[in-house]
C-alpha cells in the first residue's frame, strides 16, 4: 500500500489528511534493486530517542523518490482513493 498525505500541527499532535491510496501486487524485485542502485528508492531511518533513554523504532520504510515510477515496480495497482 502506498499513501500520499498532507500533514499539519495545529496543537500538540500531528494531523494527517490522506490524499491518495494505492494497493499494489506482483512486485518486480530486479526493478526494485535497479531503482535502489539509481537512488530512485531510498531507505529512511526512522528510529527516535527520547529522554530518559527511551528508544522507539518506527520501522524500516523505503521511499520512492518520484511517485511516477511506482508503475515500474508493480504489475498490478489499484487506486483506492485519489
Biopython code that builds the backbone (N, CA, C, O; Angstrom):
import numpy as np
from Bio.PDB.StructureBuilder import StructureBuilder

atoms = [
    (1, "UNK", "N", (0.856, -1.159, 0.000)),
    (1, "UNK", "CA", (0.000, 0.000, 0.000)),
    (1, "UNK", "C", (0.907, 1.229, 0.000)),
    (1, "UNK", "O", (1.854, 1.309, 0.783)),
    (2, "UNK", "N", (0.620, 2.161, -0.863)),
    (2, "UNK", "CA", (1.331, 3.429, -0.917)),
    (2, "UNK", "C", (0.349, 4.538, -0.599)),
    (2, "UNK", "O", (-0.773, 4.561, -1.107)),
    (3, "UNK", "N", (0.784, 5.456, 0.247)),
    (3, "UNK", "CA", (-0.087, 6.522, 0.740)),
    (3, "UNK", "C", (0.552, 7.876, 0.459)),
    (3, "UNK", "O", (1.747, 8.071, 0.682)),
    (4, "UNK", "N", (-0.262, 8.807, -0.034)),
    (4, "UNK", "CA", (0.146, 10.198, -0.168)),
    (4, "UNK", "C", (-0.701, 10.992, 0.823)),
    (4, "UNK", "O", (-1.923, 10.846, 0.850)),
    (5, "UNK", "N", (-0.062, 11.829, 1.634)),
    (5, "UNK", "CA", (-0.799, 12.550, 2.667)),
    (5, "UNK", "C", (-0.228, 13.947, 2.865)),
    (5, "UNK", "O", (0.924, 14.224, 2.533)),
    (6, "UNK", "N", (-1.066, 14.816, 3.416)),
    (6, "UNK", "CA", (-0.643, 16.139, 3.870)),
    (6, "UNK", "C", (-0.685, 16.117, 5.390)),
    (6, "UNK", "O", (-1.491, 15.395, 5.978)),
    (7, "UNK", "N", (0.170, 16.897, 6.029)),
    (7, "UNK", "CA", (0.167, 16.926, 7.491)),
    (7, "UNK", "C", (0.157, 18.362, 7.990)),
    (7, "UNK", "O", (0.550, 19.291, 7.284)),
    (8, "UNK", "N", (-0.301, 18.516, 9.223)),
    (8, "UNK", "CA", (-0.267, 19.821, 9.892)),
    (8, "UNK", "C", (-0.212, 19.577, 11.395)),
    (8, "UNK", "O", (-0.575, 18.502, 11.874)),
    (9, "UNK", "N", (0.246, 20.590, 12.137)),
    (9, "UNK", "CA", (0.350, 20.528, 13.603)),
    (9, "UNK", "C", (-0.398, 21.705, 14.202)),
    (9, "UNK", "O", (0.221, 22.714, 14.538)),
    (10, "UNK", "N", (-1.711, 21.603, 14.346)),
    (10, "UNK", "CA", (-2.455, 22.736, 14.893)),
    (10, "UNK", "C", (-2.247, 22.924, 16.399)),
    (10, "UNK", "O", (-2.334, 24.045, 16.901)),
    (11, "UNK", "N", (-1.977, 21.841, 17.115)),
    (11, "UNK", "CA", (-1.779, 21.935, 18.573)),
    (11, "UNK", "C", (-0.585, 21.057, 18.934)),
    (11, "UNK", "O", (0.530, 21.295, 18.467)),
    (12, "UNK", "N", (-0.815, 20.060, 19.750)),
    (12, "UNK", "CA", (0.294, 19.221, 20.194)),
    (12, "UNK", "C", (0.454, 17.955, 19.361)),
    (12, "UNK", "O", (1.509, 17.323, 19.412)),
    (13, "UNK", "N", (-0.565, 17.567, 18.594)),
    (13, "UNK", "CA", (-0.499, 16.323, 17.833)),
    (13, "UNK", "C", (-0.523, 16.612, 16.335)),
    (13, "UNK", "O", (-1.185, 17.547, 15.885)),
    (14, "UNK", "N", (0.197, 15.809, 15.575)),
    (14, "UNK", "CA", (0.193, 15.953, 14.125)),
    (14, "UNK", "C", (-1.079, 15.341, 13.558)),
    (14, "UNK", "O", (-1.496, 14.259, 13.974)),
    (15, "UNK", "N", (-1.690, 16.035, 12.613)),
    (15, "UNK", "CA", (-2.881, 15.541, 11.929)),
    (15, "UNK", "C", (-2.529, 15.269, 10.474)),
    (15, "UNK", "O", (-1.744, 15.997, 9.864)),
    (16, "UNK", "N", (-3.132, 14.189, 9.915)),
    (16, "UNK", "CA", (-2.859, 13.810, 8.540)),
    (16, "UNK", "C", (-4.146, 13.792, 7.726)),
    (16, "UNK", "O", (-5.199, 13.389, 8.219)),
    (17, "UNK", "N", (-4.050, 14.228, 6.492)),
    (17, "UNK", "CA", (-5.151, 14.132, 5.534)),
    (17, "UNK", "C", (-4.645, 13.254, 4.394)),
    (17, "UNK", "O", (-3.717, 13.626, 3.675)),
    (18, "UNK", "N", (-5.268, 12.077, 4.236)),
    (18, "UNK", "CA", (-4.840, 11.140, 3.213)),
    (18, "UNK", "C", (-5.400, 11.564, 1.858)),
    (18, "UNK", "O", (-6.608, 11.737, 1.699)),
    (19, "UNK", "N", (-4.515, 11.725, 0.897)),
    (19, "UNK", "CA", (-4.871, 12.209, -0.426)),
    (19, "UNK", "C", (-5.077, 11.045, -1.391)),
    (19, "UNK", "O", (-6.058, 11.004, -2.133)),
    (20, "UNK", "N", (-4.139, 10.104, -1.370)),
    (20, "UNK", "CA", (-4.192, 9.002, -2.315)),
    (20, "UNK", "C", (-3.756, 7.703, -1.647)),
    (20, "UNK", "O", (-2.812, 7.689, -0.857)),
    (21, "UNK", "N", (-4.455, 6.602, -1.970)),
    (21, "UNK", "CA", (-4.100, 5.269, -1.505)),
    (21, "UNK", "C", (-4.011, 4.366, -2.726)),
    (21, "UNK", "O", (-4.932, 4.325, -3.541)),
    (22, "UNK", "N", (-2.907, 3.646, -2.852)),
    (22, "UNK", "CA", (-2.720, 2.734, -3.982)),
    (22, "UNK", "C", (-2.297, 1.372, -3.438)),
    (22, "UNK", "O", (-1.275, 1.250, -2.762)),
    (23, "UNK", "N", (-3.103, 0.345, -3.746)),
    (23, "UNK", "CA", (-2.792, -1.028, -3.356)),
    (23, "UNK", "C", (-2.039, -1.678, -4.516)),
    (23, "UNK", "O", (-2.452, -1.564, -5.670)),
    (24, "UNK", "N", (-0.925, -2.365, -4.206)),
    (24, "UNK", "CA", (-0.081, -2.948, -5.253)),
    (24, "UNK", "C", (0.181, -4.431, -4.996)),
    (24, "UNK", "O", (0.272, -4.877, -3.852)),
    (25, "UNK", "N", (0.301, -5.181, -6.096)),
    (25, "UNK", "CA", (0.663, -6.595, -6.037)),
    (25, "UNK", "C", (1.640, -6.921, -7.157)),
    (25, "UNK", "O", (1.814, -6.145, -8.096)),
    (26, "UNK", "N", (2.274, -8.084, -7.040)),
    (26, "UNK", "CA", (3.209, -8.624, -8.023)),
    (26, "UNK", "C", (4.419, -7.710, -8.251)),
    (26, "UNK", "O", (4.606, -7.167, -9.340)),
    (27, "UNK", "N", (5.237, -7.550, -7.198)),
    (27, "UNK", "CA", (6.432, -6.702, -7.330)),
    (27, "UNK", "C", (7.491, -7.350, -8.219)),
    (27, "UNK", "O", (7.536, -8.571, -8.374)),
    (28, "UNK", "N", (8.328, -6.514, -8.790)),
    (28, "UNK", "CA", (9.468, -6.963, -9.589)),
    (28, "UNK", "C", (10.729, -6.620, -8.804)),
    (28, "UNK", "O", (11.143, -5.461, -8.766)),
    (29, "UNK", "N", (11.341, -7.621, -8.179)),
    (29, "UNK", "CA", (12.475, -7.384, -7.275)),
    (29, "UNK", "C", (13.682, -6.826, -8.038)),
    (29, "UNK", "O", (14.424, -6.011, -7.488)),
    (30, "UNK", "N", (13.894, -7.242, -9.282)),
    (30, "UNK", "CA", (15.040, -6.715, -10.029)),
    (30, "UNK", "C", (14.875, -5.229, -10.309)),
    (30, "UNK", "O", (15.849, -4.479, -10.241)),
    (31, "UNK", "N", (13.669, -4.792, -10.619)),
    (31, "UNK", "CA", (13.430, -3.365, -10.837)),
    (31, "UNK", "C", (13.615, -2.582, -9.539)),
    (31, "UNK", "O", (14.094, -1.448, -9.563)),
    (32, "UNK", "N", (13.236, -3.184, -8.398)),
    (32, "UNK", "CA", (13.458, -2.560, -7.090)),
    (32, "UNK", "C", (14.955, -2.350, -6.871)),
    (32, "UNK", "O", (15.386, -1.258, -6.499)),
    (33, "UNK", "N", (15.737, -3.390, -7.100)),
    (33, "UNK", "CA", (17.192, -3.304, -6.919)),
    (33, "UNK", "C", (17.791, -2.248, -7.852)),
    (33, "UNK", "O", (18.659, -1.472, -7.451)),
    (34, "UNK", "N", (17.314, -2.230, -9.107)),
    (34, "UNK", "CA", (17.808, -1.227, -10.061)),
    (34, "UNK", "C", (17.504, 0.194, -9.582)),
    (34, "UNK", "O", (18.360, 1.073, -9.682)),
    (35, "UNK", "N", (16.297, 0.428, -9.065)),
    (35, "UNK", "CA", (15.931, 1.764, -8.588)),
    (35, "UNK", "C", (16.717, 2.152, -7.331)),
    (35, "UNK", "O", (17.018, 3.330, -7.134)),
    (36, "UNK", "N", (17.048, 1.187, -6.489)),
    (36, "UNK", "CA", (17.903, 1.469, -5.321)),
    (36, "UNK", "C", (19.296, 1.873, -5.811)),
    (36, "UNK", "O", (19.870, 2.846, -5.322)),
    (37, "UNK", "N", (19.830, 1.133, -6.768)),
    (37, "UNK", "CA", (21.153, 1.467, -7.329)),
    (37, "UNK", "C", (21.175, 2.867, -7.928)),
    (37, "UNK", "O", (22.179, 3.574, -7.841)),
    (38, "UNK", "N", (20.070, 3.259, -8.532)),
    (38, "UNK", "CA", (19.972, 4.585, -9.144)),
    (38, "UNK", "C", (19.586, 5.680, -8.149)),
    (38, "UNK", "O", (19.462, 6.849, -8.514)),
    (39, "UNK", "N", (19.399, 5.285, -6.888)),
    (39, "UNK", "CA", (18.973, 6.198, -5.812)),
    (39, "UNK", "C", (17.606, 6.817, -6.102)),
    (39, "UNK", "O", (17.335, 7.960, -5.732)),
    (40, "UNK", "N", (16.755, 6.044, -6.767)),
    (40, "UNK", "CA", (15.370, 6.459, -7.013)),
    (40, "UNK", "C", (14.464, 5.908, -5.914)),
    (40, "UNK", "O", (13.330, 6.357, -5.747)),
    (41, "UNK", "N", (14.984, 4.922, -5.164)),
    (41, "UNK", "CA", (14.350, 4.422, -3.944)),
    (41, "UNK", "C", (15.397, 4.553, -2.850)),
    (41, "UNK", "O", (16.531, 4.103, -3.018)),
    (42, "UNK", "N", (15.026, 5.166, -1.730)),
    (42, "UNK", "CA", (15.975, 5.381, -0.637)),
    (42, "UNK", "C", (15.405, 4.835, 0.668)),
    (42, "UNK", "O", (14.190, 4.783, 0.861)),
    (43, "UNK", "N", (16.297, 4.435, 1.545)),
    (43, "UNK", "CA", (15.937, 3.940, 2.871)),
    (43, "UNK", "C", (15.896, 5.115, 3.837)),
    (43, "UNK", "O", (16.797, 5.954, 3.849)),
    (44, "UNK", "N", (14.841, 5.167, 4.650)),
    (44, "UNK", "CA", (14.746, 6.228, 5.654)),
    (44, "UNK", "C", (14.793, 5.606, 7.044)),
    (44, "UNK", "O", (13.949, 4.787, 7.407)),
    (45, "UNK", "N", (15.789, 6.011, 7.804)),
    (45, "UNK", "CA", (15.953, 5.512, 9.168)),
    (45, "UNK", "C", (14.993, 6.280, 10.067)),
    (45, "UNK", "O", (15.085, 7.505, 10.152)),
    (46, "UNK", "N", (14.078, 5.592, 10.738)),
    (46, "UNK", "CA", (13.019, 6.277, 11.482)),
    (46, "UNK", "C", (13.019, 5.975, 12.980)),
    (46, "UNK", "O", (11.960, 5.960, 13.607)),
    (47, "UNK", "N", (14.173, 5.740, 13.547)),
    (47, "UNK", "CA", (14.258, 5.496, 14.978)),
    (47, "UNK", "C", (14.404, 6.834, 15.711)),
    (47, "UNK", "O", (15.120, 7.725, 15.255)),
    (48, "UNK", "N", (13.724, 6.963, 16.839)),
    (48, "UNK", "CA", (13.850, 8.178, 17.644)),
    (48, "UNK", "C", (14.274, 7.805, 19.058)),
    (48, "UNK", "O", (14.003, 6.707, 19.543)),
    (49, "UNK", "N", (14.946, 8.753, 19.705)),
    (49, "UNK", "CA", (15.364, 8.561, 21.098)),
    (49, "UNK", "C", (14.867, 9.753, 21.906)),
    (49, "UNK", "O", (15.031, 10.908, 21.514)),
    (50, "UNK", "N", (14.258, 9.443, 23.039)),
    (50, "UNK", "CA", (13.758, 10.494, 23.923)),
    (50, "UNK", "C", (14.244, 10.212, 25.336)),
    (50, "UNK", "O", (14.375, 9.056, 25.739)),
    (51, "UNK", "N", (14.506, 11.256, 26.070)),
    (51, "UNK", "CA", (14.946, 11.057, 27.446)),
    (51, "UNK", "C", (13.839, 10.393, 28.253)),
    (51, "UNK", "O", (12.669, 10.622, 27.948)),
    (52, "UNK", "N", (14.123, 9.630, 29.209)),
    (52, "UNK", "CA", (15.446, 9.183, 29.672)),
    (52, "UNK", "C", (15.866, 7.864, 29.034)),
    (52, "UNK", "O", (15.666, 6.802, 29.625)),
    (53, "UNK", "N", (16.435, 7.917, 27.857)),
    (53, "UNK", "CA", (16.956, 6.730, 27.186)),
    (53, "UNK", "C", (15.911, 5.871, 26.499)),
    (53, "UNK", "O", (16.187, 4.716, 26.174)),
    (54, "UNK", "N", (14.732, 6.398, 26.272)),
    (54, "UNK", "CA", (13.702, 5.632, 25.571)),
    (54, "UNK", "C", (13.970, 5.683, 24.069)),
    (54, "UNK", "O", (14.217, 6.749, 23.505)),
    (55, "UNK", "N", (13.916, 4.523, 23.439)),
    (55, "UNK", "CA", (14.139, 4.441, 22.002)),
    (55, "UNK", "C", (12.910, 3.815, 21.365)),
    (55, "UNK", "O", (12.366, 2.833, 21.870)),
    (56, "UNK", "N", (12.487, 4.385, 20.266)),
    (56, "UNK", "CA", (11.337, 3.835, 19.543)),
    (56, "UNK", "C", (11.726, 3.649, 18.082)),
    (56, "UNK", "O", (12.193, 4.578, 17.422)),
    (57, "UNK", "N", (11.521, 2.425, 17.591)),
    (57, "UNK", "CA", (11.796, 2.113, 16.204)),
    (57, "UNK", "C", (10.484, 2.187, 15.440)),
    (57, "UNK", "O", (9.537, 1.474, 15.774)),
    (58, "UNK", "N", (10.410, 3.026, 14.435)),
    (58, "UNK", "CA", (9.185, 3.237, 13.665)),
    (58, "UNK", "C", (9.128, 2.364, 12.411)),
    (58, "UNK", "O", (8.270, 2.579, 11.555)),
    (59, "UNK", "N", (10.008, 1.402, 12.291)),
    (59, "UNK", "CA", (10.000, 0.518, 11.131)),
    (59, "UNK", "C", (11.115, 0.842, 10.162)),
    (59, "UNK", "O", (11.986, 1.666, 10.439)),
    (60, "UNK", "N", (11.073, 0.186, 9.036)),
    (60, "UNK", "CA", (12.132, 0.315, 8.038)),
    (60, "UNK", "C", (11.528, 0.678, 6.680)),
    (60, "UNK", "O", (11.447, -0.169, 5.790)),
    (61, "UNK", "N", (11.107, 1.923, 6.520)),
    (61, "UNK", "CA", (10.448, 2.304, 5.263)),
    (61, "UNK", "C", (11.436, 2.622, 4.145)),
    (61, "UNK", "O", (12.513, 3.177, 4.365)),
    (62, "UNK", "N", (11.030, 2.253, 2.960)),
    (62, "UNK", "CA", (11.721, 2.653, 1.746)),
    (62, "UNK", "C", (10.868, 3.725, 1.100)),
    (62, "UNK", "O", (9.644, 3.596, 1.075)),
    (63, "UNK", "N", (11.469, 4.767, 0.583)),
    (63, "UNK", "CA", (10.720, 5.863, -0.032)),
    (63, "UNK", "C", (11.061, 5.941, -1.513)),
    (63, "UNK", "O", (12.229, 5.973, -1.900)),
    (64, "UNK", "N", (10.032, 5.971, -2.319)),
    (64, "UNK", "CA", (10.182, 6.152, -3.757)),
    (64, "UNK", "C", (10.337, 7.650, -4.003)),
    (64, "UNK", "O", (9.440, 8.426, -3.674)),
    (65, "UNK", "N", (11.459, 8.060, -4.574)),
    (65, "UNK", "CA", (11.776, 9.474, -4.757)),
    (65, "UNK", "C", (10.748, 10.159, -5.660)),
    (65, "UNK", "O", (10.345, 11.293, -5.402)),
    (66, "UNK", "N", (10.332, 9.470, -6.709)),
    (66, "UNK", "CA", (9.351, 10.027, -7.654)),
    (66, "UNK", "C", (8.198, 9.033, -7.779)),
    (66, "UNK", "O", (8.373, 7.938, -8.312)),
    (67, "UNK", "N", (7.030, 9.413, -7.290)),
    (67, "UNK", "CA", (5.875, 8.515, -7.270)),
    (67, "UNK", "C", (5.478, 8.036, -8.663)),
    (67, "UNK", "O", (4.824, 7.001, -8.792)),
    (68, "UNK", "N", (5.855, 8.759, -9.690)),
    (68, "UNK", "CA", (5.521, 8.340, -11.058)),
    (68, "UNK", "C", (6.220, 7.040, -11.444)),
    (68, "UNK", "O", (5.826, 6.401, -12.420)),
    (69, "UNK", "N", (7.250, 6.636, -10.699)),
    (69, "UNK", "CA", (7.969, 5.398, -11.001)),
    (69, "UNK", "C", (7.344, 4.170, -10.344)),
    (69, "UNK", "O", (7.863, 3.061, -10.480)),
    (70, "UNK", "N", (6.249, 4.359, -9.642)),
    (70, "UNK", "CA", (5.561, 3.240, -9.000)),
    (70, "UNK", "C", (5.163, 2.187, -10.032)),
    (70, "UNK", "O", (5.195, 0.992, -9.740)),
    (71, "UNK", "N", (4.793, 2.618, -11.222)),
    (71, "UNK", "CA", (4.401, 1.691, -12.286)),
    (71, "UNK", "C", (5.513, 0.714, -12.655)),
    (71, "UNK", "O", (5.236, -0.389, -13.126)),
    (72, "UNK", "N", (6.743, 1.102, -12.451)),
    (72, "UNK", "CA", (7.878, 0.225, -12.786)),
    (72, "UNK", "C", (8.034, -0.911, -11.790)),
    (72, "UNK", "O", (8.639, -1.932, -12.118)),
    (73, "UNK", "N", (7.505, -0.761, -10.587)),
    (73, "UNK", "CA", (7.738, -1.741, -9.531)),
    (73, "UNK", "C", (6.696, -2.840, -9.419)),
    (73, "UNK", "O", (7.021, -3.957, -9.017)),
    (74, "UNK", "N", (5.462, -2.548, -9.765)),
    (74, "UNK", "CA", (4.377, -3.495, -9.538)),
    (74, "UNK", "C", (3.566, -3.725, -10.803)),
    (74, "UNK", "O", (3.216, -2.780, -11.510)),
    (75, "UNK", "N", (3.270, -4.996, -11.082)),
    (75, "UNK", "CA", (2.477, -5.341, -12.257)),
    (75, "UNK", "C", (1.004, -4.993, -12.059)),
    (75, "UNK", "O", (0.303, -4.707, -13.029)),
    (76, "UNK", "N", (0.529, -5.015, -10.816)),
    (76, "UNK", "CA", (-0.868, -4.692, -10.549)),
    (76, "UNK", "C", (-0.973, -3.557, -9.536)),
    (76, "UNK", "O", (-0.338, -3.590, -8.482)),
    (77, "UNK", "N", (-1.778, -2.558, -9.868)),
    (77, "UNK", "CA", (-2.017, -1.427, -8.972)),
    (77, "UNK", "C", (-3.495, -1.087, -8.997)),
    (77, "UNK", "O", (-4.120, -1.038, -10.057)),
    (78, "UNK", "N", (-4.052, -0.851, -7.799)),
    (78, "UNK", "CA", (-5.454, -0.456, -7.690)),
    (78, "UNK", "C", (-5.503, 0.831, -6.877)),
    (78, "UNK", "O", (-5.083, 0.856, -5.720)),
    (79, "UNK", "N", (-6.018, 1.904, -7.484)),
    (79, "UNK", "CA", (-6.176, 3.170, -6.769)),
    (79, "UNK", "C", (-7.440, 3.089, -5.942)),
    (79, "UNK", "O", (-8.537, 2.965, -6.485)),
    (80, "UNK", "N", (-7.292, 3.158, -4.630)),
    (80, "UNK", "CA", (-8.434, 3.072, -3.717)),
    (80, "UNK", "C", (-8.981, 4.437, -3.378)),
    (80, "UNK", "O", (-10.139, 4.587, -2.990)),
    (81, "UNK", "N", (-8.125, 5.429, -3.531)),
    (81, "UNK", "CA", (-8.527, 6.821, -3.270)),
    (81, "UNK", "C", (-7.575, 7.732, -4.011)),
    (81, "UNK", "O", (-6.372, 7.476, -4.061)),
    (82, "UNK", "N", (-8.102, 8.782, -4.579)),
    (82, "UNK", "CA", (-7.238, 9.755, -5.227)),
    (82, "UNK", "C", (-7.391, 9.796, -6.714)),
    (82, "UNK", "O", (-6.716, 10.578, -7.383)),
]
sb = StructureBuilder()
sb.init_structure("model")
sb.init_model(0)
sb.init_chain("A")
sb.init_seg("    ")
for serial, (resi, resn, name, xyz) in enumerate(atoms, 1):
    if name == "N":
        sb.init_residue(resn, " ", resi, " ")
    sb.init_atom(name, np.array(xyz, "f"), 0.0, 1.0, " ", f" {name:<3s}", serial, name[0])
structure = sb.get_structure()
